[in-house]
Amino acid sequence: MPRQFRHPVVGYSAAILLQFLATSLSLLLIYAFANFALSAVPMILVIVLIGILWGATPSLLAVISGVLLFSTVIIPPHFTLVIPRISDVWEFGLLILLGFLIALAASQRERSRRRTEELATLLGQAHARAEHERLRLRQVLEVLPTGVTITDGQALILEMNATMRALLELETPPAGQSIRTLAKSWRPAADLSTPAQQGALARALETGETALDKEMEIETQSGQHKTILHSAAPLRDESGAIVGGVVADMDLTEHKQLEEALREANRQMDSFLGMASHELRTPLTVLRLQIQVARRRIQRLASAEAAGRALEPAQEPLARMEQQLGRLDRLVSDLLDVSRIRAGKLEVRLESVDLAALVLQIVEEQRQAAPARTITVHLPTCQLAPLLLDGDRIGQVLTNYLTNALRYSPAEQPVETGLEMEGQQARVWVRDAGPGILAADQERIWDRFYRVQGVEARSSTGAGLGLGLSICREIIERHHGQVGVQSTPGSGSTFWFTLPLVRQADGL
Ligand code: ADP
């Protein structure tokens, strides 16, 4: 029925009008057939029609108007509500009963129609919401810097974002295909000789297993080799059943190339470091020898009174040359040690060493090198059993700690050093009243070439290359010990290292 006729007012009008027409039809039939006994049938048909087309209330009005017309117009005596004949009473009762049953059925039908309409509206809204979410998800996927592919339970592609399409050199999203067919080969980076037996996605779909960050090598359709970080996980419905999979791929090709370039640059730097420090060693040794020869000759000449005074001005530059030569020597030694460490060739020769005596010897050397400074030593009162260690290398560590302490603290402040036992280890420490080190720098000063900004050397020995502490750490770790520093900016620092008293099973 057209929409404009569906209004209830049209239904009410139609109910009354059609009942008048039905009454007229009944009268006509009674007039035509004297024994016509079904005079209520046209009215009942009208009630059915109104119920179907307009629903419960108009059909109720059709019942009432039908009943009134039937009793007043059809059944004699006319224009009264009196029904004297028993057969008419039956027909009248049947009309009322059927009329009400039809009106009831019409109201049920209408109620279920309204429910169906409501459900259809809700379904429409849910569908619109789902579509909106799908669009949003697709937009988010499109801007992700990681390649994402969503598949169904048979590993066939449903969605693929722009990053993934770029990675596989595809122009359009390949819906309905298997991801495996989109590249010529997929191989695990750890073993390039064998193609991947079963993909991470297939496993995820089969067993529900999530595979994270597997490095793979792929060959694209155009023949390009790419390194990717490949992850796959199953997608499940509310009941937990696997209904699809999601694959995430990150292109590491550029990253890998940069890493290789960096490794190559590092290799070149290491070989340069090794070569340069070796080449510098020879002229340095010659220089030191020549200076020693010159000093000896001057001393010999100076024994004559007059020549001694004449040679006096040559002594100081010679001493300064020796001092700078010592500094140069230390820098080259550091470079050589670092290149040995990088090449894994730093040798540690174990011997039985009296650690307390070694500490005293190194302190004495530093006292002679810096006679103006005060260096105090704290040693344990009891005799310490000799330890198995490389005396030269451990001496080098303590020397480095002491020269740093002297270098970075004011000349008038003493430097303290000590040796103590701590359970199963010996602990050697050096304390200064220098500028201290910020917590953020305390970890990093042990790295190669790291120097704290704004911390200046106060002695004439000058600052180093930031290598000393990294060499110290390597030497101590090779002895299975530990290094560390306790420091408060403004209140000085205490550098320490420990050495195990018991020799390690692997003998270093
Ligand atoms: P360098 O030869 O430059 O001293 P090191 O590896 O021995 O190299 O030390 C690394 C950095 O740690 C130094 O440059 C300095 O900034 C800081 N440092 C080392 N010892 C001390 C100290 N006793 N007090 C303050 N800063 C120190």
Residues whose N, C-alpha, C, O or C-beta is under 5 A from the ligand:
A	BS01	ADP	N404 A405 Y408 G434 G436 I445 Y450 R451 V452 V455 A463 G464 L465 G466 L467 G468 L469 S470 S493
